[in-house]
Amino acid sequence: MRESIKSAMFALKAEIVDPHKPCEGTGWLIPEKPGVNNSCECMVVFHYLNSLIEVKISREYWWLGLDNMEIAEEYKTLCRWYNERMGNAVQHGLGVLFIGPNGVGKTSMQCAIGKEAVVQGYNVQYVTAQQYIEASKDKDTTFLHEIESGQMILLDEMDKVYITQSSNYVTKTLEDFLRRKTADGVAFIICTNHEENTLADVFGQSTMSMLRRHLRFVAVEGEDYSQKLQKRWNSLMETKTDYYADEIVSMAQRMMDREMKEDDVAWKKAY
């Protein structure tokens, strides 16, 4: 996993920074100006997208913000409300459980919240339930430690994990994971296709009780967005990748502004 992340970062640099003419592929404005952030726009964008690679948010969600999602306004309002109070959410280990069928925007909203957390400076980690179970079975302590280091964990596809009839390993492992990390103050953003009653049947009332104490349950309804993408397939094939789209540049600049402000405060405290 770590090698694949490094490879993705190098590939992204080759796409964004290396061919950028304004900075001649250096990532820095030339000539440099004392007392001014000399990062070229390509480096600002690269730094932000690098962070999304690091937390394992799939690139199909990089361009997707709440403003351009085709979901009901009530869901956008909830996500914005949560994002505005993210400090409290992370402090108290409070998250969201998105429940609904395929293609209605659950993972899109999950990643929108995760991207906002990255911009605000929190340690975010994305993982599917199956990935976590496989890492647990394989005793992949490096991967497990990386996932569990998150202040916010995006746990996706909680319905797609393989559960055998003869063993409760999966349910017990996930329950232990959720219980330990919520007790540590981790905010979970979870997606599942299971209805609430089915979720209770699969994972038990003990897990559901714990989830209800820490997560806001949101039943998501809407049209399957994959059908719309099918209709747009031809036009998408003709569309070039735009790493300087408004959604990416805005998030990247906010992240850079926060980091510069934090660096400035740290420097003043040190001297």
C-alpha positions as CSV (number, residue, x, y, z in Angstrom):
1,M,0.0,0.0,0.0
2,R,2.7,2.5,1.0
3,E,4.6,1.8,-2.3
4,S,1.5,2.3,-4.4
5,I,0.9,5.6,-2.6
6,K,4.4,6.8,-3.4
7,S,4.0,5.8,-7.0
8,A,0.8,7.7,-7.2
9,M,2.5,10.8,-5.8
10,F,5.4,10.7,-8.2
11,A,2.9,10.2,-11.1
12,L,0.9,13.2,-9.9
13,K,4.0,15.4,-9.8
14,A,4.8,14.4,-13.3
15,E,1.3,15.5,-14.4
16,I,1.0,18.7,-12.5
17,V,4.4,20.2,-11.5
18,D,7.0,19.0,-14.0
19,P,5.3,20.4,-17.2
20,H,4.2,23.7,-15.6
21,K,5.7,26.5,-17.6
22,P,5.2,29.5,-15.2
23,C,7.7,27.9,-12.7
24,E,9.6,25.8,-15.2
25,G,8.7,22.7,-13.3
26,T,10.3,23.7,-10.0
27,G,7.1,24.3,-8.1
28,W,8.3,27.7,-7.0
29,L,7.9,31.2,-8.5
30,I,11.0,32.7,-10.0
31,P,12.4,35.1,-8.9
32,E,11.5,34.5,-5.3
33,K,10.2,37.4,-3.3
34,P,11.3,37.7,0.4
35,G,8.5,37.5,2.9
36,V,6.0,36.2,0.3
37,N,4.8,32.6,-0.2
38,N,6.7,31.6,-3.3
39,S,4.8,28.4,-4.0
40,C,3.6,28.2,-7.6
41,E,-0.1,27.4,-8.1
42,C,1.0,24.0,-9.4
43,M,2.7,23.3,-6.1
44,V,-0.3,24.5,-4.0
45,V,-2.5,22.1,-5.9
46,F,0.0,19.3,-5.9
47,H,0.4,19.6,-2.1
48,Y,-3.3,19.4,-1.5
49,L,-3.9,16.4,-3.9
50,N,-0.9,14.7,-2.4
51,S,-2.7,14.9,1.0
52,L,-5.7,13.2,-0.6
53,I,-3.6,10.4,-1.9
54,E,-2.0,10.0,1.5
55,V,-5.4,9.5,3.2
56,K,-6.5,7.3,0.3
57,I,-9.4,9.3,-1.0
58,S,-10.0,8.1,-4.6
59,R,-9.3,10.6,-7.3
60,E,-12.8,10.3,-8.7
61,Y,-13.9,12.4,-5.7
62,W,-11.2,15.1,-5.9
63,W,-13.3,17.3,-8.2
64,L,-16.6,16.7,-6.4
65,G,-17.7,19.3,-3.9
66,L,-21.0,19.8,-2.1
67,D,-21.9,22.6,-4.5
68,N,-21.7,20.4,-7.6
69,M,-23.2,17.2,-6.2
70,E,-26.6,16.2,-7.6
71,I,-28.1,15.4,-4.2
72,A,-31.0,17.0,-2.2
73,E,-30.2,20.3,-0.6
74,E,-31.0,18.9,2.9
75,Y,-28.0,16.6,2.6
76,K,-25.7,19.4,1.6
77,T,-27.0,21.5,4.5
78,L,-26.2,18.7,6.9
79,C,-22.7,18.2,5.6
80,R,-21.9,21.9,5.7
81,W,-23.3,22.1,9.3
82,Y,-21.1,19.2,10.3
83,N,-18.0,20.8,8.6
84,E,-18.5,24.1,10.4
85,R,-18.5,22.2,13.7
86,M,-15.7,19.7,12.8
87,G,-13.5,20.7,15.8
88,N,-16.3,19.7,18.2
89,A,-17.0,16.6,16.2
90,V,-13.4,15.4,16.3
91,Q,-13.1,16.4,20.0
92,H,-16.1,14.3,21.0
93,G,-15.8,11.5,18.5
94,L,-19.0,12.3,16.7
95,G,-19.7,11.3,13.1
96,V,-22.3,10.4,10.5
97,L,-23.7,7.2,9.2
98,F,-25.0,7.5,5.7
99,I,-27.6,4.7,4.9
100,G,-29.0,4.2,1.4
101,P,-28.8,2.3,-1.9
102,N,-26.0,2.4,-4.5
103,G,-25.4,5.6,-6.4
104,V,-27.3,8.1,-4.3
105,G,-24.2,10.1,-3.1
106,K,-23.2,8.4,0.2
107,T,-19.5,8.1,-0.6
108,S,-19.4,11.5,-2.3
109,M,-20.7,13.1,0.9
110,Q,-18.3,11.0,3.0
111,C,-15.3,12.2,0.9
112,A,-16.5,15.8,0.9
113,I,-16.4,15.8,4.7
114,G,-13.1,14.0,4.6
115,K,-11.6,16.5,2.2
116,E,-12.8,19.4,4.4
117,A,-11.1,17.7,7.4
118,V,-7.9,17.5,5.5
119,V,-8.0,21.2,4.6
120,Q,-8.7,22.0,8.3
121,G,-5.6,20.0,9.3
122,Y,-7.0,16.8,10.7
123,N,-5.5,13.3,10.2
124,V,-8.0,11.6,7.9
125,Q,-8.0,7.9,6.8
126,Y,-10.2,6.2,4.3
127,V,-10.7,2.4,4.4
128,T,-13.4,0.0,3.3
129,A,-14.7,-2.5,5.8
130,Q,-13.3,-5.4,3.7
131,Q,-9.8,-3.8,3.5
132,Y,-9.8,-3.4,7.3
133,I,-10.9,-7.0,7.9
134,E,-8.3,-8.4,5.4
135,A,-5.5,-6.4,7.0
136,S,-6.6,-7.7,10.4
137,K,-6.6,-11.3,9.2
138,D,-3.2,-10.8,7.6
139,K,-1.9,-9.0,10.7
140,D,-0.8,-6.1,8.6
141,T,0.1,-4.0,11.6
142,T,1.6,-1.2,9.4
143,F,-1.6,-0.6,7.5
144,L,-3.8,-1.1,10.6
145,H,-1.7,1.5,12.6
146,E,-1.9,3.9,9.7
147,I,-5.7,3.6,9.5
148,E,-6.2,3.8,13.2
149,S,-4.0,6.9,13.5
150,G,-6.8,8.9,11.9
151,Q,-8.7,11.5,13.9
152,M,-11.4,11.0,11.4
153,I,-11.9,7.6,9.7
154,L,-14.0,7.3,6.5
155,L,-15.3,3.7,6.8
156,D,-16.9,2.8,3.5
157,E,-18.9,-0.2,2.2
158,M,-19.8,-1.5,5.6
159,D,-22.4,-3.7,3.8
160,K,-20.0,-5.3,1.4
161,V,-17.7,-7.0,3.9
162,Y,-17.8,-10.8,3.6
163,I,-19.4,-12.5,6.6
164,T,-19.4,-16.3,7.0
165,Q,-22.3,-18.0,8.7
166,S,-19.9,-20.1,10.8
167,S,-17.8,-17.3,12.3
168,N,-18.5,-14.0,14.1
169,Y,-14.9,-12.8,13.4
170,V,-15.9,-10.0,11.0
171,T,-18.6,-8.5,13.2
172,K,-16.5,-8.8,16.4
173,T,-13.5,-7.3,14.7
174,L,-15.5,-4.3,13.3
175,E,-17.2,-3.8,16.6
176,D,-13.9,-3.8,18.4
177,F,-12.5,-1.3,15.9
178,L,-15.4,1.0,16.2
179,R,-15.7,0.8,19.9
180,R,-12.0,1.3,20.6
181,K,-11.6,4.3,18.2
182,T,-14.8,6.1,19.2
183,A,-13.6,5.8,22.8
184,D,-10.4,7.5,21.7
185,G,-12.4,10.3,20.2
186,V,-12.2,9.3,16.6
187,A,-15.0,10.7,14.4
188,F,-16.3,8.0,12.0
189,I,-18.0,8.8,8.7
190,I,-19.6,5.5,7.6
191,C,-21.4,4.4,4.5
192,T,-23.6,1.4,4.1
193,N,-26.3,0.0,1.8
194,H,-27.9,-1.8,4.7
195,E,-31.1,-0.4,6.1
196,E,-31.0,0.3,9.8
197,N,-32.9,-2.9,10.7
198,T,-30.6,-5.0,8.5
199,L,-27.6,-3.4,10.0
200,A,-28.8,-4.3,13.5
201,D,-29.4,-7.9,12.4
202,V,-25.9,-8.2,10.9
203,F,-23.8,-6.4,13.5
204,G,-26.0,-6.8,16.6
205,Q,-27.7,-4.5,19.0
206,S,-24.5,-3.8,21.0
207,T,-22.8,-2.4,17.9
208,M,-25.9,-0.4,17.0
209,S,-26.2,1.1,20.5
210,M,-22.6,2.2,20.3
211,L,-23.1,3.7,16.8
212,R,-26.2,5.6,17.9
213,R,-24.3,7.2,20.7
214,H,-21.6,8.6,18.4
215,L,-23.1,8.9,14.9
216,R,-26.0,10.8,13.3
217,F,-28.0,8.3,11.2
218,V,-28.8,9.8,7.8
219,A,-31.1,7.9,5.4
220,V,-30.1,9.0,1.9
221,E,-32.6,8.9,-1.0
222,G,-32.3,9.9,-4.6
223,E,-31.7,8.8,-8.2
224,D,-28.8,6.4,-8.9
225,Y,-26.1,8.8,-10.2
226,S,-24.3,6.0,-12.1
227,Q,-27.2,6.1,-14.6
228,K,-26.4,9.8,-15.3
229,L,-22.7,9.0,-15.7
230,Q,-23.6,6.3,-18.2
231,K,-25.4,8.8,-20.3
232,R,-22.4,11.2,-20.1
233,W,-19.8,8.5,-20.9
234,N,-19.0,9.8,-24.4
235,S,-18.6,13.4,-23.3
236,L,-16.4,12.4,-20.4
237,M,-14.2,10.5,-22.8
238,E,-13.5,13.8,-24.6
239,T,-12.9,15.8,-21.4
240,K,-9.3,16.5,-20.3
241,T,-8.3,16.3,-16.7
242,D,-8.4,19.8,-15.1
243,Y,-6.3,20.0,-11.9
244,Y,-7.0,23.7,-11.7
245,A,-10.8,23.3,-11.4
246,D,-12.4,25.8,-9.0
247,E,-13.2,23.0,-6.4
248,I,-9.6,21.8,-6.3
249,V,-7.9,25.3,-6.3
250,S,-10.2,26.7,-3.7
251,M,-9.6,23.7,-1.3
252,A,-5.8,23.8,-2.0
253,Q,-5.5,27.5,-1.3
254,R,-7.4,27.2,1.9
255,M,-5.1,24.4,3.0
256,M,-2.0,26.4,2.1
257,D,-3.3,29.5,3.9
258,R,-4.0,27.5,7.1
259,E,-0.5,26.0,7.1
260,M,1.2,29.3,6.5
261,K,-0.8,30.8,9.4
262,E,0.1,27.9,11.7
263,D,3.8,28.2,10.6
264,D,3.8,31.9,11.4
265,V,2.3,31.4,14.8
266,A,4.8,28.6,15.6
267,W,7.7,30.9,14.5
268,K,6.5,33.7,16.7
269,K,6.2,31.4,19.7
270,A,9.7,30.0,19.0
271,Y,11.3,33.5,18.9
